[in-house]
């Protein structure tokens, strides 16, 4: 029986502190799982023997996270938060998150169910019990008639959030292909900062890159991506933006910028009770926007 030719795939966390390559037949689909950690991180897995995985930079630099029966370790970059892989303690077998591969179109994967339904990790024991948001309902009495209260958090429970919002299926959700959102499997909403309460912020790690107008937040214990915070622009940054605006555009663009500064970006993967299979996302092509993402 003929064997499939091998292809080399190159991967890295977003900051490139960790780089690796794998040799495997062409990847046409990847496995998904509905367990608590896979849902929060949006993993897309391929399973490989450790012998075909070559670490090119940063061996030993990834943070380990274990939970439940602790049969394996989930590994993420402590600098940028990229969920990279998992290793099994019994035999050292590796599960690689294909979202970390360079020049790899995750959205072009075979849309058929891989070729079986997603692995039902949620049914495994012990059952995952998410940490509860301990604060009060942040909605006013009037808002309770119109807005839902969503709570959730990272996987380990160090960070919890509450978001008041119209029902998530009715909300604009962005799932773009920029270099970091594709790695983090971000599914993003944009509530006002005043519509979000967050506990455990001392456990958040921030990561900035590119034009450094925002900071990506993730839990430094379990690595779950929480959201994105807009940073106050310097006068130089404002001038740089404004030079591309015509006088006619200026009032609307300034109003848009001011509105952006009043908002926080939340990854809906961290919210409890949201059926991610039944939400509609917008998939804008952001990977071609400058500055280009370059891995050194």
N, C-alpha and C positions, 0 to 999 in steps of 0.2 A: 504494500500500500504506500503510495507516494506521500511524502511529508510536505507540509506547507513551507514555503521559503520563509526565512526569518527576516524580520525588519527591526532596525534599531530605533527606539523612541527615546528622546531626550527630555528629561523633566527637571523641574526645580520648584522650590518655594518661591514666592513672589520676589523677595529681596535677594534671592540667589545665594543665600548663605549655605543652602543645601542643594546640591546638584547631583543628578544620577542619570543612568541610562539603563534600558532593559532591551533584551532581544527576545522577540516573540513573533509568532505569525501575525499578519496584519489584523489590527483590532477593528472589528466591524460592529461589535456591540459590547456593552459592559453591564455588570450586575448592579442592581439597586437593591436597597433593603429598607424596610419600614420601621426598623428598630429606633429607639430613642436617639442614639448618637448619630446614626446614619441619616435620619430625617433632619436633625439640626444642622448637620454639616453638608448634606447633599452629596455624599460620596457617590461616585460611580467606579465600581471595582473591576479590576482584573486580578486573577490569582496566579501567582508565579512561585516557582522554587527560588530560594534565595541565591542559588548559583547563577541565575541569569540576570541578576540585578547588580549593577556596578555603581558604587558610590564614588562620585568624582570629586566632591567637595563637602566638607561639613560632617563627616562621619562622627556620630556620637553627639551631634549638636541639637538634635530634635528633642522636644519635651515629650515624655511618656505620660499617658493618661489611662488609668485602668478603673474599672467599675464592675459591679455585679459579681459574677463568679471569677473574674480576673483571669480569664483563659487567654487573653491577649492584651497587647498594648497598642493604643492609638497614638500616633506620633504626629506632632505638628511643630511648625517653626515657632520658637519663642519670640522672634523678632517681628515677623509679619503675620503670624497666625495661620499660614496656609496648612490645611489638613493634607498630609502627604501620603501616609500609609498606615497599615496595621500589621503587626507580626503576631503569630501564634506561638505561645510558650512551649507547646508540646513538641512541635517539629521544626519551628523556625520558618514555616511557610509564610509568604508575604502577600498581602493584598495591597495593590497600588491604586491610588486614586488617579484615574486617567485625566482628570481636570488639570493636573499639574504638568501635563506634557506640552511642550512647545510645538507650535505649528500643527496643532491637532484640533480639528473641528468637532467639539463635543456635540453640537447640535446636529451634525450630519450622521451621528451614529444610527444604526438600523433602528427605526422607530418601533419595530415589533417588540413584544415583551421579552426579549433578551436571552434566549428564545422562550423562556418560561416566565411566569409571573414573578414580580419582585419577591425576594426571600422574605418570609414572614418572621423577621427577627423579633417583632413586637410580641409574638406568642411565647417566646422563650422565658424560662424562669431563671432568676426571680424577676417578677414584674418591676418595671421602672416606675418609680413614684416621683414625679417632679416636685421641686420645692415650691411652696406657695408664697405668693407675694403677700407680705405681712402688713402693708399699709392700708389705709382706708380707700374707699371708692372715690376716685378723683373726679367723678362726674357731679355736676350740680343736679338738683332735683329735676329741673327743666330738661337737662341734657339726657337724663335717664330715659326719657320718652323717645329720643331720637338716636342716641349713640350707644354702641355696645362697649363693654369694658372687657378688654383682652388682657390676660396676664400670662406670664411665662418667664423664661430666663435661660441661662446657659445650662449645660448638662449636669454639672456638679452641684448646682444650686447656690454657688457663691454670689451670682448676680441674678437678681429678679427684676422684672419690669411690669408696669401696668400701662396700657395704652387705651385712651378713649377715642373711638373712631366709629364712623358708620360701618355697617357690616363689611368685613374684609372682601367678600366676593363683589361688592359694589365699589371698591376702592381701586384707584390706579396702582398697579403693582409692576415694578420694573425689574426685568431679568436680563440685563445686558451682557455683552460679551467682552467687556474690557478685561485687561489682564488680571486684575484682582477679583472682580465680581465673578468671573467664570471659575476661578480657583475656589472661591468661597461658596459657590452656588447661591449667591445672594438673590433673594426675592424681596424687593425693597418697597416700603411705603414711606410717605413723607409727612408725618403729622407735625403740627406745631409743637415746639418744645414744651409749651405749657400743657399739652395734652399727654405728656409722658411723665411717669414717675419711675425712678430707678433706684434700687437699693444695691449695695455692695460694689459701688463704683471704684472702691480702692483695689478691687481685684481685676480691674480692666487694664489691659495693655493697649497703648495707642501706636499706630503705624502710619507714617506719612511717606509719600513719594511723589515723583513728578513735580507738578507745579505747587504742591504742598498747600493747597487751599482747604484741605479736609483731613480728618484723622479717622482711620478705620479702627474700631474698637473690638477687641476680643477678650474672652476670659483667659487670664494667664495660667489658670489651673487646668481647664479642660479644652481650651482652644476654640470654643464655639464663637463664631462671628456674631456680634450683637447688633452693630449698626455703624453709622458714619456721622461724625460731628463736623459741621462747617466751622472753619476757623475765621476769626476776624481778619479781614484783608488789610494789608498795609496800604499806605497811600500810593506807593509804587505799583502794587498789584492792581489797585483800582484804576490807575492811569493806564496801565497796560491793557486792561479790558476795554476801557473807554475809547482807546484810539481806533478801535475797529467799528465803533458805533457812529452812525450818521446823526446829525442834529435831530432829525425826525425820530430816530430810534431812541434817543437818549432818555426821555422821560419814562418810557415803558421799560427800558432795560434797567434803569435805576430802581424802579418799583419792583421789578422781578428780582433783582439782586437783594433788595431789602427784605422781600418775602422769603427768599432762600435763607437769609441769616436768622429768620425766626423759626426755622424748622430743623428737625432732627430726622435722620434716616434710620429706620428700624427694619431689621431682617425678620420677616414674618415666620421664618422657620423656627424661631425661638418661642412663638406664641402657642400656648396650649389650646388644643381643641380645634385648630384650623386644619381643614382637610386640604392638604396641598395638591391633591390630585384634581380637585374641583375648583381651583382658582384660575382665572385667566390672567396671563401676564403679557406685558408688552416686551418685545425683544429688540430694542434698538441696537444697531451695529455701532458700537463705540470703539472697537478695536482699531479702527483706522484713524481715529482722532489724534492730533498731535498733543504732546510730544509722543513719539513712538516708544513702545516698551522694548527695552534692550536688555539682554542678559549678558553679563560679562563673565 
